[in-house]
Each structure stands twice: as structure tokens, then as C-alpha cells.
């Protein structure tokens, strides 16, 4: 008899455990967040009176207009396939096949997929390396200016701000440069859907002049997973023909049977922002500041914050993002992440080589933040008491930081992404792939930023990096075979 537990049973068991979520979705499993009944009672299709998302003229048109009003956008579209659908649609609609996209190299892989699907030429912008916590910094506006002057055929610029670590680029200055050249600025602000709703947070990309902005509502606001928004800014710089193409691609990249539960969740979230958002953030900010103040006296584990502003082209920092680092402790990211979960039942969002990222939202309780503070202080004392700062099997210099990962991502491009994706491929052992042209995306998830993109040459240093990441316990997606002897797809 099959004794395998179903996914539903596992979710039920997990929800009953005392595990505190410092990860998305932003509602933090708070039943009061959405105030919605059983999903089975609400799950319908396009029945009479409930409109059609892809040809909205009634209740869904009104709901999207309300969302545009909340975000002070000219036009807003519901996304029920997450920010991924918005990124695919925005790039696809703004670009024609063969045109050139200027994009940040630390973008989510969906941007690369859009470039492949639309058969685009791609030029990269590289974030400035941040040296204190070894994070990806901001995009230098001067680099944007230089690239636009070097390559006049660039049609649009695509950036991610804030990053997974809460780092924001100078979008206002970059928008001015892009617009002066007559180009379109698209910003993946998936992790910044909350920025507009309190002066404590940095300005959002919509406020700073971006033309198209994508928000993941579920990441930092009380909404269900997969819910997101695509906005056209009030600047009205985008030609109607481009907007119409984007609307068409939204209907291509999203389900023809969109979930009314997800759409209702977005609509409820917009209602919540209008009615309760100000009071919720006014109450949350002191809780967050108290937590950050309590973390200030740690000796070994540091909490990144506004001290980064002005360094590495960082224009602002979202202090609701919890980025923990233990400088000098090789491989501290997986160690802190694992101890918080196993010893203190705190689930963080992700671990990098030497950092841990947690997502805090206005749905976090004082008890939850206090629990994290006490746990981190305990781990800080444990390090101070003589814990070996070099985990077994790791010698000095063997662990790559995010800064070193960024440097490694300056790979030589041999083929356009679309051509590499369509080429016949073969599998070879990763250890023997040096000199080959990569045929698959290789990345850590989260955050989903490719370390190698199809069409890039694989070198010994990059292969060594992948090996070190796996040795430290991080899962590299895109590889096949046994973890002890992985294989990789290469172009023939």
C-alpha cells in the first residue's frame, strides 16, 4: 500500500509546526491578512458577471484601475503567473526580434528567457562590487550612459532594483539618462512592491521615472503566491503600439484560465493598502527599528543597513530586508541558515556563501522579530566562544563571495542566447567542460540569477566556482547527473 503523504497533507503538517517564516509570501501565513474563505468556495471560471482578465471590461477592469490608483500609475495589469509573466511581457512588447537589450547581469533568469524568446542581442551592465558584506551593489549611471553612447541601437534598458538583498540603484538618474537617449526603462521591482507606502522606505521606481515597473505583490505584501502587477508609469512616454504589444504578450504568457482566487487576493491586498496600509506600516516600522537596534551590539554577525548607501553605486537600502553576514567566517551563510532552522525553527528566505537573507514585512509580529533577534544573538555568542571559523573541509580562500561570483559572471559570449538554446547539445562532465559553450542556465535558486547563460564560454575559474558552491551545500540548478560527479549541457 502506498504510504506516501500527499502535498496537501505535508502542507497541513507544516502549517501546524511552530516554524516562523522570514520568507515570502508577505502575508506570513496570517489568516487575517486576506480574510478569504475556503478556496473551493471561491474557485470559479469566467462565469456570467465576472469578466475576463484578457479582455477586461467589467469588475476586473475596475480592479486593475483601482490598483493603478493605489500605485499612482497610468495603467496597471494583474499578473497571476508572478513577476515572471510581467518581465517576459514587458521585454517582449518593448523589443522587436534582432534588437539590442541593455540589461543588468544580475537580473532574474526570466529576463534572459525573454531575450531568448524574442531573439534579442544582449549587452550587460555589471553591478558595482560591495566589499563590506560582499553583495552585488548598484548599477553605475555612468556605465548606462557609456553603453547607450557606444551602442545607439539599444532599444530598452532592463534593471533589477531593489535586489534580493534590498540594494537599490539610482533609478532617478538612470531614468534621466535613458530618456535623454529616447530609450525605454523597465525596472524589475519585484521585491519593492511595498516601497511607496511609507516614507521610511526608499522611493520606488515608479516615483523615480521608470517607464514600466513590475511588482511581486506576494513577496512583501499580504497577497497569495504568484500574484504580481505590471505598471505603465504616468509619464506616458511609451507609444500606444508598444503598450498594445505588451498587453498582447500578457495574454500569451499568462494562463487563459486565470485564477479568480489569485485575482481576488490582489484586489483584497489593494483594498487593505487603501484602508489599513498607513496604520499597519506606522505600527510596523517601530517594531522593525527596535529589532535593528537590538542587533547593533553583535560582535561576529552583522546586519546590513544604511551604512552601505554611497558605496558601490548604492543609492538606497530597503531596511525591511534582513541580510546577515559573519565576516571572517567562511561559509557562514549555510551555517547560520541551517542553525536558525534546526535549532530555533526560523525559516529564512535564502543562504548565499557568506550571507543569509530574510524577508520582513508589515505582517511580522513583535514576537517573530524578537525570536529572530534572540536566535542570532545566541549564534553570535557561539561564534565568539571559539567555534571554528573554517568549517571542516574548507581552506582559506576556497569559499567564493557574491563579489567574486559577480566577477566570474563576466563570461565571454560566443553565441546569442536564442541561438545557443536552439543548438544541438551534448552532456559532458562538469570537470571536463572548460572551453565549451554552455547550453543551459546554471544558477542558484533563490535568487535565480544565472552564473552561466547559454552561449557563454565555460572557463576553469567558473567551473571551480560551481564546484565550491556545491561543496558548501548550495544547490546549483541546471546541472545533471550525480551531485558528486555532475554533468552539464554544452552546445555542439
Residue pairs with C-beta under 8 A, 6 or more apart in sequence:
5 13
15 29
17 345
18 345
19 341
19 345
19 346
19 347
20 345
20 346
20 347
20 368
20 371
20 372
21 28
21 29
21 347
22 322
22 346
22 347
22 348
22 349
22 358
22 359
22 360
22 364
22 368
22 372
23 347
23 348
23 349
23 350
23 358
23 359
24 216
24 218
24 219
24 220
24 225
24 349
24 359
25 218
25 219
25 223
25 224
25 225
26 194
26 217
26 218
26 219
26 220
26 221
26 222
26 223
26 359
26 361
26 363
27 33
27 34
27 218
27 221
27 222
27 223
27 224
27 361
27 363
28 361
28 363
28 364
28 368
30 222
30 363
33 222
33 272
33 363
34 222
34 223
34 224
34 265
34 268
34 269
35 268
36 42
36 261
36 264
36 265
36 268
39 261
42 260
42 261
42 264
43 259
43 260
43 261
44 50
44 260
45 257
45 260
46 52
46 257
49 58
49 59
50 58
50 59
50 60
50 260
51 57
51 58
51 59
51 60
51 61
52 60
53 60
53 78
53 80
53 254
53 258
53 263
54 250
54 251
54 254
54 256
54 258
56 64
60 78
60 263
63 78
63 263
63 266
63 267
63 270
64 75
64 76
64 77
64 78
65 76
66 267
66 270
67 73
67 76
67 78
67 229
67 266
67 267
67 270
68 74
68 75
68 76
68 231
70 270
70 273
70 274
71 196
71 206
71 215
71 229
71 231
72 196
72 206
72 207
72 234
73 206
73 213
73 231
73 232
73 233
73 234
74 231
74 232
74 233
74 234
74 235
74 236
75 231
75 232
75 243
76 229
76 230
76 231
76 232
77 86
77 229
77 230
77 231
77 247
77 250
78 227
78 229
78 258
78 263
78 266
79 85
79 86
79 214
79 227
79 228
79 229
79 230
79 250
79 254
80 226
80 227
80 228
80 254
80 255
80 258
80 259
80 262
80 263
81 226
81 228
81 253
81 254
81 255
82 216
82 218
82 225
82 226
82 227
82 228
83 108
83 110
83 188
83 190
83 214
83 215
83 216
83 228
84 108
84 110
84 253
85 228
85 250
85 253
85 254
86 214
86 228
86 229
86 230
86 250
87 108
87 110
87 111
87 114
87 188
87 214
88 110
88 113
88 114
88 117
88 249
88 253
89 230
89 246
89 249
89 250
89 252
89 253
90 114
90 158
90 186
90 212
90 214
90 230
90 246
91 101
91 111
91 114
91 115
91 118
91 120
91 156
91 158
91 186
92 114
92 117
92 118
92 245
92 246
92 249
92 253
93 242
93 243
93 245
93 246
93 247
93 248
93 249
94 155
94 156
94 184
94 186
94 212
94 238
94 242
94 245
94 246
95 101
95 118
95 120
95 155
95 156
96 118
96 155
97 118
97 119
97 120
98 119
98 120
98 121
99 120
99 121
99 153
99 155
100 120
100 121
100 122
100 123
100 151
100 153
100 154
100 155
101 115
101 120
101 121
101 122
101 123
101 154
101 155
101 156
101 157
101 158
102 123
102 124
102 125
102 144
102 147
102 148
102 151
102 154
102 156
102 157
102 158
102 183
103 111
103 115
103 122
103 123
103 124
103 125
103 157
103 158
103 159
104 124
104 125
104 126
104 127
104 139
104 158
104 159
104 160
105 124
105 125
105 126
105 127
105 406
105 409
105 410
105 449
106 127
106 136
106 160
106 163
106 406
106 409
106 449
107 158
107 159
107 160
107 188
107 449
108 160
108 188
108 190
108 447
108 448
108 449
109 441
109 443
109 448
109 449
109 450
110 448
111 158
111 188
112 122
112 417
112 441
112 450
112 453
114 120
115 122
115 417
115 418
116 417
116 418
116 421
116 454
117 418
118 418
119 416
119 418
120 416
120 417
120 418
121 416
122 413
122 416
122 417
123 147
123 151
123 154
125 139
125 143
125 144
125 147
125 157
125 159
126 143
126 406
126 409
126 410
127 136
127 137
127 138
127 139
127 163
127 167
127 312
127 313
127 406
128 137
128 138
128 139
128 140
128 312
128 313
128 314
129 136
129 137
129 312
129 403
129 406
129 407
130 136
130 137
130 167
130 308
130 311
130 312
130 314
130 403
131 311
131 312
131 403
132 304
132 307
132 308
132 311
132 327
133 302
133 304
133 308
133 323
133 325
133 327
133 354
133 355
134 325
134 354
134 355
134 401
134 402
134 403
134 404
135 163
135 165
135 167
135 304
135 308
135 312
135 323
135 355
135 402
135 403
136 163
136 165
136 167
136 402
136 403
136 406
137 167
137 308
137 311
137 312
137 313
137 314
138 161
138 167
138 168
138 169
138 170
138 312
138 313
138 314
138 315
139 159
139 161
139 169
139 170
139 174
139 313
140 313
141 169
141 170
141 173
141 174
141 177
141 313
144 157
144 174
144 177
144 178
145 177
147 154
148 154
148 157
148 177
148 178
148 181
148 183
149 181
154 181
154 183
155 183
155 184
156 183
156 184
156 185
156 186
157 174
157 178
157 183
157 184
157 185
157 186
158 186
158 187
158 188
159 169
159 171
159 174
159 185
159 186
159 187
159 188
160 187
160 188
160 190
161 167
161 168
161 169
161 171
161 187
161 188
161 189
161 192
161 205
162 168
162 189
162 191
162 192
162 195
162 202
162 318
162 321
163 191
163 447
164 191
164 349
164 350
164 357
164 446
164 447
165 304
165 321
165 323
165 355
165 357
166 191
166 304
166 317
166 318
166 319
166 320
166 321
166 323
167 308
167 314
167 317
168 192
168 202
168 314
168 315
168 316
168 317
168 318
169 313
169 314
169 315
170 313
170 315
171 185
171 187
171 203
171 205
171 208
171 209
171 210
171 315
172 203
172 208
172 209
174 185
175 185
175 208
175 209
175 210
175 211
176 209
178 184
178 185
179 185
179 209
179 237
184 211
184 212
184 237
184 238
184 242
185 209
185 210
185 211
185 212
186 210
186 211
186 212
186 213
186 214
187 205
187 210
187 212
187 213
187 214
188 214
189 195
189 204
189 205
189 206
189 210
189 213
189 214
189 215
190 214
190 215
190 216
190 219
190 228
191 216
191 219
191 220
191 318
191 321
192 201
192 204
192 205
192 215
192 220
192 318
193 215
193 216
193 217
193 219
193 220
193 221
193 229
194 201
194 220
194 221
194 281
194 320
194 361
194 362
195 201
195 202
195 203
195 204
195 318
196 204
196 206
196 207
197 273
197 277
197 278
197 281
198 278
198 281
198 282
198 285
200 281
200 285
200 319
201 318
201 319
201 320
202 315
202 316
202 317
202 318
203 316
204 213
205 213
206 213
206 231
206 233
209 233
209 235
210 233
211 232
211 233
211 235
211 237
211 238
212 230
212 231
212 232
212 233
212 238
212 246
213 230
213 231
213 233
214 228
214 229
214 230
214 231
215 228
215 229
215 230
215 231
216 227
216 228
217 223
217 227
217 228
217 229
217 266
217 269
218 224
218 225
218 226
218 227
218 228
219 359
220 320
220 359
220 361
221 269
221 273
221 361
222 269
222 272
222 361
222 362
222 363
223 265
223 266
223 268
223 269
224 261
224 262
224 265
226 259
226 262
227 262
227 263
227 265
227 266
227 269
229 266
230 246
230 250
232 238
232 243
272 280
280 362
281 362
283 362
284 361
284 362
284 364
287 364
287 365
287 366
287 369
288 319
288 320
288 360
288 364
288 369
290 366
290 369
291 360
291 369
291 370
291 372
291 373
292 303
292 305
292 319
294 373
294 377
295 303
295 373
295 376
295 377
296 303
298 376
298 377
298 380
299 380
299 383
299 384
300 326
300 328
300 329
300 380
300 383
300 384
301 324
301 325
301 326
301 332
301 336
301 376
301 379
301 380
301 383
302 324
302 325
302 326
302 327
303 322
303 323
303 324
304 317
304 323
304 324
304 325
304 355
305 317
305 319
306 317
306 319
308 314
308 317
309 315
309 316
309 317
320 359
320 360
320 361
321 357
321 358
321 359
321 360
322 348
322 357
322 358
322 359
322 360
322 372
323 355
323 356
323 357
323 358
324 336
324 355
324 356
324 357
324 358
324 376
325 332
325 333
325 354
325 355
325 356
326 332
326 336
326 354
326 383
327 354
328 389
329 335
329 354
329 383
329 389
330 354
330 389
330 390
330 391
330 394
330 396
330 398
330 399
331 353
331 354
331 391
331 394
331 399
331 472
331 473
332 354
332 355
332 356
333 351
333 352
333 353
333 354
333 355
333 356
333 472
334 351
334 353
334 472
334 473
334 474
335 391
336 351
336 356
336 376
336 379
337 348
337 350
337 351
337 356
338 351
339 379
340 346
340 347
340 348
340 356
340 372
340 375
340 376
340 379
341 347
341 348
343 375
344 371
344 375
344 378
346 371
346 372
346 375
348 356
348 357
348 358
349 357
349 358
349 359
349 446
350 356
350 357
350 446
350 447
351 357
351 474
352 402
352 444
352 474
353 399
353 400
353 401
353 402
353 405
353 469
353 472
353 474
354 399
354 401
354 402
355 402
358 372
360 369
383 389
390 396
393 471
394 471
394 472
398 468
398 471
399 468
399 472
400 408
400 465
400 468
400 469
404 465
405 451
405 465
408 451
408 461
408 462
408 465
409 450
409 451
411 452
411 453
411 456
411 457
411 458
411 459
411 462
412 456
412 457
412 459
413 453
413 455
413 456
413 457
414 420
414 437
414 455
414 456
414 457
415 423
415 437
415 454
415 455
415 491
416 455
417 453
417 454
417 455
419 455
420 437
420 438
420 439
420 454
420 455
420 491
421 439
421 454
421 455
423 439
423 491
423 492
424 491
424 492
425 439
425 440
425 489
425 490
425 491
425 492
426 489
426 490
426 492
427 480
427 481
427 487
427 488
427 489
427 490
428 436
428 487
428 488
428 490
429 481
429 485
429 486
429 487
429 488
430 463
430 466
430 467
430 479
430 486
430 487
430 488
431 463
431 467
431 485
433 458
433 463
433 488
433 490
434 458
434 459
434 460
434 463
435 457
435 458
435 459
436 457
436 458
436 488
436 490
436 491
437 455
437 456
437 457
437 458
437 490
437 491
438 452
438 453
438 454
438 455
438 456
438 457
438 458
438 488
438 489
438 490
438 491
439 454
439 488
439 489
439 490
439 491
440 452
440 454
440 478
440 488
440 489
441 450
441 452
441 453
441 454
441 477
441 478
442 450
442 451
442 452
442 466
442 476
442 477
442 478
442 479
442 488
443 449
443 450
443 451
443 476
443 477
443 478
444 451
444 469
444 474
444 475
444 476
444 477
445 475
445 477
451 462
451 465
451 466
451 476
452 458
452 462
452 478
454 491
455 491
458 488
458 490
466 476
466 479
469 476
470 476
470 483
470 486
476 486
478 488
478 489
479 486
479 487
479 488
480 486
480 487
480 488
480 489
481 487
